[in-house]
């Protein structure tokens, strides 16, 4: 029987006392303490485990009657649902772990004071984030270190329940309480000779799960003091997080105060969880404006968008502002961003007075890159020279061409995609007809070399007003035949901006496309706009239109949320690049959430996991923007 001792006064001292008496025989039974109910024999647990694995004993209630604690039985069941087998339940490498993040730094300050207790024993402490990724490992015994290495329990791997099965870190994250897992209570075959005791670590203010701290030793060294000691470490780490958090918030606040924010200078300072803004900045931004700005900041912080030049943004209220993004760093590490918003001299841009909106009023877009391109098109078209619009499929080239020619008496449109041996004859007839005001030539990239050269000759020798389009993913100077023929185009060539560079236009485009495909315009939430802004949109507006149609065919309500998006959109809109397995997992999570109409409890039931697991996985995969700025 394991011996029980009074809780020591000091935690580090308590562990030394604990470790000095841990050499006892665990072959018969172990003592439960705290959340544990009664002493159970290891033999009963071992036999129940074998019956469970062979399928002879599956019901949780029956397992508990055989001596298995309910939380262990539930974890065994979840391990099977994760598709794990005892011999294959091993840590796996996973991307995105922040070994130098706030949680790891807070834990380091606590464990540094206590790790001397590990010098005389074969044991280790491990720190995981809320997705089970191992951030830190403290072990003094080279023998035990090799043992962990052989099990791949190393920094950068996942020791979550869906990787290794039943263990303290997985259950603690799942049920939100401290837990000790002894010997054959583990699901993985390689962990049967170990004991793990783990406790959840929560944010001191929000109480959200941040990760777990775990103590691992040989099963023969098991002692009931392990659990309260680890629980104490978790409490100390939570206290340390207050100090670490305060440092970050102070850095953000100092950056904000240095910015000169006042009633005339709108300023926003933020990281993923904290936002500081003056009143003028708060009042001028709508919900979708915030989504665009937060994503702009996120790209700068993550170096996805390294440019430091100011960007121009048209707000929901039509006001034009210049956005300067400055990285806020602490100890040479980027922790947030400072956004300075400089309104244009005119309070609001008058749409009716804008030439771009006079001629092209039905085209949606307020981003600087789009408006600049429209202005270039109009200016070039006004000269009378033949105009070539070049860009990726679905960037709006044909729509712009038709908008430029709109209002004229007679427009002829020729499409190279339609099989016709009389292309040059029809083109010549249109170019020389006195009744034709504009000739629009679509998809010239589909012409063969002969017709392409003939088109160049006919357009060059004509006085007709011509506007043509070419669909290409490459820039004009880099394309192969026959499109190189159009290097001799007798007029300006303008490259249309792809949708991925027009994040600010998404709110307007979503409204227009919603009306187009369904006849009504629901409100697209800021989180959805932010998620859509992270897509690559290979077919640009064609891709966006398909997404809008897919969403509105299923959702007839007044608002579109994250759970209404197709799973492939959510999976590709995460904050970081997902691995192959993570992509599959993200698809499954979002498909279940969509089928459950956003009800997380129902979605978790469909997946056979706890609701807390669903929340944890969504946060870990970057699928949940409801509680973060980016």
VMD Tcl script that draws the C-alpha trace (Angstrom):
set ca {
  {0.00 0.00 0.00}
  {1.29 3.48 -0.87}
  {2.07 5.60 2.17}
  {0.29 8.90 2.72}
  {1.99 11.99 4.16}
  {0.83 15.38 5.30}
  {1.15 18.11 2.69}
  {4.55 19.81 3.08}
  {4.81 23.50 3.83}
  {7.00 24.35 0.85}
  {6.33 22.82 -2.55}
  {9.95 22.21 -3.52}
  {10.69 20.91 -0.04}
  {7.55 18.82 -0.24}
  {8.72 17.13 -3.40}
  {12.07 16.29 -1.84}
  {10.20 14.68 1.05}
  {7.89 12.95 -1.39}
  {10.70 11.62 -3.54}
  {12.61 10.28 -0.58}
  {9.75 7.92 0.28}
  {8.60 6.98 -3.20}
  {10.53 3.70 -3.35}
  {7.63 1.39 -2.51}
  {6.02 -1.58 -4.18}
  {3.00 -0.74 -6.32}
  {2.23 -4.26 -7.40}
  {-0.74 -4.60 -5.07}
  {-2.62 -1.33 -5.06}
  {-2.38 2.45 -4.86}
  {-4.04 5.05 -2.67}
  {-6.37 7.60 -4.22}
  {-6.40 11.13 -2.83}
  {-8.28 14.37 -3.62}
  {-10.52 13.47 -6.57}
  {-9.63 9.78 -6.19}
  {-12.27 7.73 -4.41}
  {-10.89 4.49 -2.97}
  {-7.83 2.28 -3.21}
  {-8.05 -0.01 -6.23}
  {-5.84 -2.93 -7.02}
  {-3.54 -2.65 -10.00}
  {-4.46 -6.20 -10.96}
  {-8.14 -5.29 -11.33}
  {-7.26 -2.33 -13.56}
  {-4.90 -4.45 -15.66}
  {-7.53 -7.14 -16.17}
  {-10.24 -4.60 -16.97}
  {-7.94 -2.97 -19.53}
  {-7.38 -6.29 -21.29}
  {-11.12 -6.97 -21.39}
  {-11.73 -3.49 -22.77}
  {-9.11 -3.84 -25.51}
  {-10.50 -7.21 -26.60}
  {-14.01 -5.76 -26.76}
  {-15.39 -7.93 -23.97}
  {-15.96 -4.98 -21.65}
  {-16.82 -1.63 -23.25}
  {-19.44 0.03 -21.06}
  {-18.03 2.72 -18.76}
  {-20.30 1.66 -15.90}
  {-19.12 -1.94 -16.12}
  {-15.50 -0.81 -16.23}
  {-15.96 1.19 -13.04}
  {-17.40 -1.89 -11.34}
  {-14.17 -3.68 -12.24}
  {-12.08 -1.04 -10.45}
  {-11.50 1.49 -13.25}
  {-12.09 5.13 -12.33}
  {-14.78 6.82 -14.50}
  {-12.37 9.43 -15.92}
  {-9.99 6.66 -16.97}
  {-12.76 4.58 -18.54}
  {-14.05 7.61 -20.45}
  {-10.53 8.34 -21.66}
  {-10.08 4.77 -22.88}
  {-13.29 5.13 -24.84}
  {-12.15 8.42 -26.40}
  {-8.79 6.88 -27.28}
  {-10.56 4.22 -29.32}
  {-12.74 6.86 -31.00}
  {-9.55 8.70 -31.98}
  {-8.56 5.58 -33.91}
  {-5.64 4.72 -31.65}
  {-4.30 1.27 -30.83}
  {-2.18 0.61 -27.72}
  {0.93 -0.17 -29.78}
  {0.56 2.84 -32.07}
  {-0.45 5.45 -29.50}
  {2.73 7.53 -29.60}
  {3.63 11.22 -29.50}
  {3.65 12.79 -32.96}
  {5.44 15.84 -34.26}
  {3.19 18.83 -34.70}
  {3.74 22.38 -35.92}
  {2.85 25.65 -34.26}
  {4.19 25.06 -30.74}
  {5.45 28.29 -29.16}
  {8.26 27.15 -26.88}
  {9.10 30.77 -26.09}
  {5.56 32.00 -25.59}
  {3.92 33.53 -22.56}
  {2.93 30.22 -20.97}
  {6.40 28.71 -21.40}
  {8.10 31.77 -19.92}
  {5.76 31.83 -16.93}
  {6.37 28.13 -16.29}
  {10.13 28.59 -16.60}
  {10.17 31.08 -13.72}
  {8.33 28.59 -11.49}
  {10.04 25.35 -12.47}
  {13.52 26.86 -12.24}
  {12.98 27.20 -8.49}
  {11.67 23.65 -8.12}
  {13.67 21.58 -10.60}
  {16.48 20.92 -8.11}
  {14.06 18.40 -6.65}
  {14.48 16.36 -9.84}
  {18.23 15.91 -9.44}
  {18.06 12.81 -7.25}
  {15.23 10.91 -8.94}
  {14.20 9.36 -12.23}
  {11.39 11.76 -13.05}
  {10.47 14.64 -15.34}
  {8.18 17.63 -15.56}
  {6.50 18.47 -18.86}
  {4.53 21.52 -19.99}
  {1.95 21.39 -22.77}
  {-0.24 24.00 -24.41}
  {-4.01 23.61 -24.63}
  {-3.73 21.39 -27.70}
  {-1.32 18.96 -26.05}
  {1.85 20.17 -27.75}
  {4.87 19.68 -25.53}
  {6.46 23.09 -24.95}
  {9.04 22.36 -22.23}
  {10.58 19.32 -20.58}
  {12.62 19.32 -17.37}
  {14.56 16.15 -16.51}
  {17.84 15.74 -14.60}
  {18.32 11.97 -14.80}
  {20.09 10.97 -18.02}
  {18.62 7.48 -17.66}
  {15.06 8.78 -17.47}
  {15.80 11.28 -20.23}
  {16.75 8.41 -22.56}
  {13.58 6.62 -21.54}
  {11.48 9.62 -22.55}
  {13.43 10.07 -25.77}
  {12.72 6.47 -26.75}
  {9.03 7.19 -26.19}
  {9.38 10.40 -28.30}
  {8.21 12.48 -25.35}
  {10.22 15.46 -26.52}
  {9.62 19.14 -27.20}
  {7.68 19.65 -30.41}
  {5.54 16.52 -30.18}
  {1.92 16.16 -29.19}
  {1.11 14.20 -26.06}
  {-2.58 15.01 -26.30}
  {-5.16 12.30 -25.82}
  {-5.71 11.98 -29.57}
  {-2.00 11.15 -29.98}
  {-0.98 8.99 -27.01}
  {-4.33 7.98 -25.56}
  {-5.04 8.04 -21.84}
  {-2.47 10.09 -19.90}
  {-2.50 12.87 -17.33}
  {-2.01 15.75 -19.79}
  {-4.85 14.59 -22.02}
  {-7.35 13.96 -19.24}
  {-6.45 17.14 -17.35}
  {-7.08 19.17 -20.51}
  {-10.27 17.24 -21.20}
  {-11.97 17.41 -17.79}
  {-10.25 20.55 -16.49}
  {-9.17 18.95 -13.21}
  {-5.94 17.49 -11.80}
  {-5.56 13.78 -12.43}
  {-3.08 10.97 -11.82}
  {-2.79 8.06 -14.26}
  {-0.99 5.02 -12.89}
  {0.53 2.11 -14.81}
  {-2.11 0.08 -16.63}
  {-4.53 2.98 -16.51}
  {-2.60 4.32 -19.50}
  {-3.89 3.37 -22.93}
  {-0.52 3.25 -24.69}
  {1.44 0.03 -24.31}
  {4.67 1.95 -23.86}
  {3.37 3.92 -20.87}
  {2.26 0.99 -18.70}
  {5.39 1.22 -16.54}
  {4.95 4.92 -15.81}
  {2.82 7.16 -13.66}
  {1.79 10.62 -14.78}
  {0.20 13.31 -12.65}
  {-1.09 16.43 -14.36}
  {-2.98 19.62 -13.60}
  {-4.59 22.15 -15.92}
  {-3.20 25.68 -16.20}
  {-5.77 28.41 -16.74}
  {-5.54 32.06 -17.64}
  {-5.69 33.92 -14.31}
  {-8.26 36.41 -15.61}
  {-10.39 34.61 -18.20}
  {-9.96 31.09 -16.70}
  {-9.54 29.69 -20.19}
  {-7.44 26.57 -20.46}
  {-3.88 27.40 -21.52}
  {-2.16 24.04 -21.02}
  {-1.08 21.45 -18.46}
  {1.88 20.74 -16.18}
  {2.72 17.07 -15.66}
  {5.00 15.00 -13.42}
  {6.16 11.64 -14.83}
  {7.98 8.87 -12.99}
  {8.30 5.10 -12.89}
  {5.16 3.34 -11.69}
  {7.06 1.91 -8.69}
  {7.77 5.46 -7.50}
  {4.11 6.46 -7.41}
  {2.99 8.47 -4.38}
  {-0.18 10.31 -3.49}
  {1.74 13.59 -2.91}
  {2.55 13.81 -6.61}
  {-0.85 15.19 -7.49}
  {-1.14 18.02 -4.92}
  {2.46 19.04 -5.70}
  {1.74 19.31 -9.43}
  {-1.49 21.13 -8.64}
  {0.53 23.61 -6.61}
  {2.92 24.15 -9.52}
  {-0.04 24.88 -11.79}
  {-1.28 27.51 -9.34}
  {2.15 29.13 -9.20}
  {2.36 29.21 -13.00}
  {-1.03 30.90 -13.14}
  {0.25 33.51 -10.70}
  {3.39 33.97 -12.80}
  {1.21 34.50 -15.86}
  {-0.13 37.63 -14.21}
  {3.38 39.06 -14.16}
  {4.16 37.96 -17.72}
  {0.83 39.26 -18.94}
  {1.37 42.52 -17.16}
  {4.73 42.96 -18.91}
  {3.15 42.48 -22.34}
  {0.26 44.76 -21.57}
  {2.65 47.39 -20.22}
  {4.69 47.19 -23.42}
  {1.52 47.66 -25.48}
  {0.38 50.52 -23.26}
  {3.77 52.27 -23.49}
  {3.73 51.94 -27.28}
  {0.21 53.38 -27.32}
  {1.14 56.30 -25.07}
  {4.22 57.09 -27.16}
  {2.12 57.18 -30.32}
  {0.63 60.59 -29.56}
  {-2.93 59.32 -29.66}
  {-5.48 62.10 -29.13}
  {-8.79 63.30 -30.51}
  {-7.12 64.15 -33.83}
  {-4.98 61.03 -34.13}
  {-6.80 57.65 -34.17}
  {-4.52 54.92 -32.82}
  {-5.02 51.22 -32.08}
  {-2.52 49.01 -30.26}
  {-3.21 45.28 -30.05}
  {-1.98 41.74 -29.73}
  {-4.03 38.57 -30.16}
  {-5.90 39.04 -26.86}
  {-5.58 42.73 -25.92}
  {-6.74 45.87 -27.67}
  {-6.08 49.49 -26.69}
  {-7.72 52.23 -28.76}
  {-8.69 55.85 -28.29}
  {-12.28 56.97 -28.69}
  {-11.88 58.48 -32.15}
  {-10.48 55.21 -33.52}
  {-13.25 53.16 -31.92}
  {-16.00 55.39 -33.31}
  {-14.73 55.44 -36.88}
  {-14.50 51.65 -37.35}
  {-17.32 49.30 -38.28}
  {-17.27 45.57 -37.57}
  {-15.88 44.63 -40.98}
  {-13.34 47.46 -40.80}
  {-12.02 45.88 -37.61}
  {-11.76 42.45 -39.25}
  {-9.71 43.92 -42.11}
  {-7.41 45.88 -39.79}
  {-6.88 42.96 -37.40}
  {-5.87 40.75 -40.32}
  {-3.56 43.46 -41.62}
  {-1.88 43.55 -38.20}
  {-1.69 39.76 -38.00}
  {0.07 39.54 -41.36}
  {2.65 42.10 -40.32}
  {3.30 40.39 -36.97}
  {3.69 36.97 -38.58}
  {5.81 38.43 -41.42}
  {3.32 37.19 -43.99}
  {3.18 40.79 -45.19}
  {6.64 42.26 -44.53}
  {6.04 45.61 -46.20}
  {6.30 48.66 -43.97}
  {4.76 51.12 -46.42}
  {1.41 52.66 -45.44}
  {-1.77 51.16 -46.87}
  {-4.96 52.99 -47.79}
  {-8.32 51.70 -46.61}
  {-11.84 52.84 -47.42}
  {-14.00 52.36 -44.35}
  {-17.62 51.24 -44.25}
  {-18.67 54.88 -43.94}
  {-16.75 55.60 -47.22}
  {-14.05 57.55 -45.38}
  {-10.54 57.02 -46.72}
  {-7.77 56.44 -44.16}
  {-4.08 55.72 -44.41}
  {-2.99 52.84 -42.18}
  {0.56 52.73 -40.83}
  {1.39 49.44 -39.10}
  {4.29 49.35 -36.65}
  {5.47 46.19 -34.91}
  {5.54 46.31 -31.09}
  {8.37 44.16 -29.70}
  {9.55 43.00 -26.30}
  {13.03 41.56 -25.87}
  {13.44 41.44 -29.67}
  {10.24 39.39 -30.07}
  {7.18 40.80 -31.89}
  {4.21 40.74 -29.52}
  {1.73 43.08 -31.17}
  {1.15 45.95 -33.56}
  {0.44 49.68 -33.43}
  {-1.95 50.98 -36.09}
  {-2.06 54.70 -36.88}
  {-5.11 55.76 -38.85}
  {-4.79 59.01 -40.80}
  {-8.10 60.19 -42.28}
  {-8.10 61.92 -45.65}
  {-8.48 65.69 -45.68}
  {-12.04 65.30 -46.87}
  {-14.06 63.68 -44.13}
  {-15.79 61.31 -46.52}
  {-15.32 60.45 -50.14}
  {-18.41 61.44 -52.11}
  {-19.23 58.40 -54.19}
  {-21.38 60.37 -56.56}
  {-18.49 62.70 -57.32}
  {-15.97 59.95 -57.87}
  {-15.26 59.34 -61.57}
  {-14.70 55.68 -60.87}
  {-18.12 55.37 -59.32}
  {-19.82 57.49 -61.95}
  {-18.76 55.18 -64.78}
  {-18.46 51.92 -62.90}
  {-21.12 52.27 -60.24}
  {-22.28 48.64 -60.32}
  {-18.82 47.26 -59.57}
  {-18.15 46.71 -55.89}
  {-14.86 47.61 -54.26}
  {-13.38 50.23 -51.97}
  {-9.79 49.06 -51.56}
  {-7.04 51.38 -52.69}
  {-5.58 48.78 -55.06}
  {-8.96 48.28 -56.77}
  {-9.80 51.98 -57.05}
  {-6.33 52.71 -58.40}
  {-6.74 50.04 -61.06}
  {-10.19 51.34 -62.03}
  {-8.75 54.85 -62.34}
  {-5.96 53.54 -64.58}
  {-8.49 51.74 -66.78}
  {-10.65 54.84 -67.16}
  {-7.70 57.09 -67.87}
  {-6.28 54.70 -70.47}
  {-9.68 54.15 -72.08}
  {-10.21 57.89 -72.41}
  {-7.18 58.18 -74.72}
  {-8.85 56.02 -77.36}
  {-5.93 53.56 -77.51}
  {-6.72 49.81 -77.53}
  {-6.72 48.58 -73.94}
  {-5.65 45.11 -72.76}
  {-6.83 43.95 -69.31}
  {-4.61 41.17 -67.99}
  {-5.07 39.09 -64.86}
  {-6.01 35.86 -63.16}
  {-9.36 34.23 -63.96}
  {-12.24 35.82 -62.10}
  {-10.58 39.14 -61.28}
  {-13.38 41.15 -62.93}
  {-11.71 42.06 -66.21}
  {-14.78 41.47 -68.38}
  {-17.07 43.23 -65.92}
  {-14.78 46.26 -65.97}
  {-14.60 46.19 -69.77}
  {-18.40 46.16 -70.02}
  {-18.67 48.92 -67.42}
  {-16.26 51.11 -69.39}
  {-18.29 50.59 -72.57}
  {-21.64 50.98 -70.78}
  {-23.89 53.77 -72.01}
  {-22.65 53.70 -75.59}
  {-24.98 52.97 -78.47}
  {-23.49 49.77 -79.85}
  {-21.06 47.29 -78.28}
  {-19.81 44.12 -80.00}
  {-18.43 41.34 -77.82}
  {-16.30 38.54 -79.27}
  {-15.27 35.57 -77.12}
  {-12.23 33.51 -78.15}
  {-13.53 30.63 -76.03}
  {-16.25 29.91 -78.61}
  {-14.96 27.60 -81.39}
  {-15.11 29.50 -84.66}
  {-12.96 29.43 -87.78}
  {-14.12 32.91 -88.78}
  {-12.57 34.79 -85.83}
  {-10.51 37.18 -87.95}
  {-13.42 37.85 -90.35}
  {-15.80 38.72 -87.53}
  {-13.16 40.81 -85.79}
  {-12.40 42.74 -88.98}
  {-16.09 43.37 -89.57}
  {-16.62 44.69 -86.04}
  {-13.55 46.91 -86.12}
  {-14.56 48.57 -89.39}
  {-18.27 48.98 -88.74}
  {-19.24 52.67 -88.36}
  {-22.11 51.68 -86.05}
  {-19.90 49.97 -83.47}
  {-18.80 52.18 -80.57}
  {-16.80 49.57 -78.64}
  {-15.36 46.15 -79.41}
  {-14.79 43.88 -76.41}
  {-12.48 40.92 -77.03}
  {-12.66 38.24 -74.35}
  {-10.12 35.55 -73.43}
  {-7.55 36.24 -76.13}
  {-5.24 33.81 -74.30}
  {-7.23 30.98 -75.94}
  {-6.29 32.02 -79.49}
  {-3.66 30.08 -81.37}
  {-0.54 31.89 -82.52}
  {-1.90 32.61 -86.00}
  {-5.14 34.18 -84.78}
  {-3.28 36.04 -82.04}
  {-0.93 37.66 -84.57}
  {-3.88 38.46 -86.87}
  {-5.70 40.10 -83.96}
  {-2.69 42.30 -83.23}
  {-2.52 43.43 -86.89}
  {-6.23 44.19 -87.15}
  {-6.39 46.13 -83.87}
  {-3.22 48.07 -84.72}
  {-4.66 49.24 -88.02}
  {-8.08 50.17 -86.64}
  {-9.47 53.39 -85.22}
  {-12.20 51.53 -83.30}
  {-12.26 51.64 -79.52}
  {-11.09 48.23 -78.31}
  {-10.84 46.71 -74.85}
  {-9.59 43.12 -74.57}
  {-9.00 40.62 -71.77}
  {-6.46 37.86 -71.15}
  {-6.74 35.35 -68.29}
  {-3.35 34.36 -66.92}
  {-1.84 33.58 -63.52}
  {1.47 34.98 -64.74}
  {2.53 38.56 -65.32}
  {2.58 39.70 -68.98}
  {6.37 39.65 -69.26}
  {6.63 36.05 -68.02}
  {4.08 34.16 -70.08}
  {4.72 31.57 -72.78}
  {3.36 31.33 -76.34}
  {0.97 32.22 -77.80}
  {0.32 35.00 -75.31}
  {3.76 36.49 -75.91}
  {2.25 37.68 -79.18}
  {0.39 40.27 -77.17}
  {3.63 41.86 -76.09}
  {3.15 43.85 -79.29}
  {-0.31 45.06 -78.25}
  {-0.69 48.60 -79.61}
  {-1.98 50.08 -76.38}
  {-1.58 49.93 -72.60}
  {-1.70 46.60 -70.73}
  {-3.12 46.81 -67.20}
  {-2.92 43.95 -64.68}
  {-6.04 43.38 -62.56}
  {-5.43 42.88 -58.81}
  {-6.32 39.39 -57.51}
  {-9.03 39.03 -54.88}
  {-6.52 37.96 -52.20}
  {-5.07 41.50 -52.39}
  {-8.51 43.09 -51.98}
  {-9.44 42.07 -48.44}
  {-11.08 45.45 -47.83}
  {-13.52 44.76 -50.67}
  {-14.89 41.55 -49.17}
  {-17.79 43.17 -47.23}
  {-19.08 44.95 -50.36}
  {-18.54 41.91 -52.57}
  {-20.30 39.61 -50.10}
  {-23.32 41.91 -50.05}
  {-23.50 42.12 -53.84}
  {-22.97 38.39 -54.41}
  {-25.52 37.51 -51.72}
  {-28.20 39.48 -53.54}
  {-27.09 38.00 -56.86}
  {-27.30 34.34 -55.83}
  {-30.15 34.43 -53.30}
  {-32.06 37.67 -53.60}
  {-31.32 38.72 -50.02}
  {-28.32 40.05 -48.13}
  {-27.59 38.57 -44.69}
  {-25.03 40.09 -42.36}
  {-21.62 38.42 -42.74}
  {-19.93 38.52 -39.31}
  {-16.52 40.09 -38.78}
  {-15.04 36.66 -37.97}
  {-16.30 35.33 -41.31}
  {-14.85 38.28 -43.23}
  {-11.54 37.75 -41.45}
  {-11.58 34.02 -42.27}
  {-12.43 34.69 -45.92}
  {-9.64 37.25 -46.09}
  {-7.14 34.44 -45.46}
  {-8.15 32.43 -48.52}
  {-6.05 32.30 -51.68}
  {-9.12 32.30 -53.99}
  {-7.58 30.49 -57.00}
  {-10.49 31.52 -59.25}
  {-10.97 34.88 -57.49}
  {-14.57 36.13 -57.78}
  {-15.68 32.81 -59.29}
  {-14.43 31.07 -56.13}
  {-16.05 33.64 -53.84}
  {-19.36 33.40 -55.71}
  {-19.34 29.60 -55.34}
  {-18.67 29.94 -51.62}
  {-21.47 32.49 -51.15}
  {-23.88 30.24 -53.05}
  {-22.89 27.18 -50.98}
  {-23.37 29.11 -47.74}
  {-26.71 30.69 -48.61}
  {-28.19 27.48 -50.01}
  {-27.95 26.04 -46.49}
  {-28.40 29.15 -44.38}
  {-31.52 31.27 -44.85}
  {-31.04 33.24 -41.64}
  {-30.19 36.92 -41.19}
  {-26.53 36.33 -40.26}
  {-23.65 34.19 -41.52}
  {-21.26 32.85 -38.87}
  {-18.10 30.77 -38.95}
  {-20.08 27.54 -38.60}
  {-21.95 28.28 -41.85}
  {-18.76 28.22 -43.92}
  {-17.79 25.10 -45.88}
  {-15.20 23.05 -44.01}
  {-12.55 23.59 -46.70}
  {-12.82 27.35 -46.20}
  {-12.42 27.14 -42.42}
  {-9.55 24.66 -42.69}
  {-7.64 26.95 -45.05}
  {-8.37 30.09 -43.06}
  {-6.35 29.21 -39.97}
  {-3.67 31.43 -38.46}
  {-0.91 29.00 -39.40}
  {-0.13 26.41 -42.05}
  {-1.70 23.08 -41.08}
  {-0.11 19.70 -41.61}
  {-1.88 17.03 -43.66}
  {-3.40 15.35 -40.61}
  {-4.36 18.70 -39.10}
  {-6.12 19.64 -42.35}
  {-8.14 16.43 -42.22}
  {-9.00 17.11 -38.58}
  {-9.99 20.71 -39.33}
  {-12.27 19.57 -42.17}
  {-13.95 17.03 -39.89}
  {-14.47 19.54 -37.08}
  {-15.99 22.21 -39.30}
  {-18.14 19.72 -41.20}
  {-19.59 18.47 -37.91}
  {-20.13 22.02 -36.68}
  {-21.85 22.94 -39.91}
  {-24.10 19.87 -39.75}
  {-25.00 20.82 -36.18}
  {-25.86 24.37 -37.31}
  {-23.19 25.83 -35.06}
  {-24.24 23.97 -31.91}
  {-20.92 22.91 -30.40}
  {-22.45 20.36 -28.05}
  {-24.21 18.59 -30.93}
  {-21.08 18.80 -33.08}
  {-19.01 17.23 -30.30}
  {-21.57 14.43 -29.94}
  {-21.43 13.76 -33.69}
  {-17.64 13.44 -33.45}
  {-17.77 11.34 -30.29}
  {-15.69 13.80 -28.28}
  {-16.31 16.07 -25.32}
  {-17.36 19.65 -25.96}
  {-14.21 20.83 -24.17}
  {-12.16 18.83 -26.68}
  {-13.97 20.51 -29.56}
  {-13.22 23.97 -28.12}
  {-9.59 23.02 -27.48}
  {-9.05 21.65 -30.97}
  {-10.69 24.65 -32.63}
  {-8.41 27.00 -30.70}
  {-5.33 24.90 -31.42}
  {-6.07 24.75 -35.15}
  {-6.86 28.47 -35.34}
  {-10.51 27.88 -36.27}
  {-12.01 30.00 -33.49}
  {-11.72 33.77 -33.95}
  {-14.50 34.64 -31.52}
  {-12.11 35.06 -28.58}
  {-9.07 36.49 -30.34}
  {-8.22 39.55 -32.44}
  {-6.37 37.37 -34.96}
}
mol new
graphics top color blue
foreach p $ca { graphics top sphere $p radius 0.5 }
foreach p [lrange $ca 0 end-1] q [lrange $ca 1 end] { graphics top cylinder $p $q radius 0.2 }
display resetview
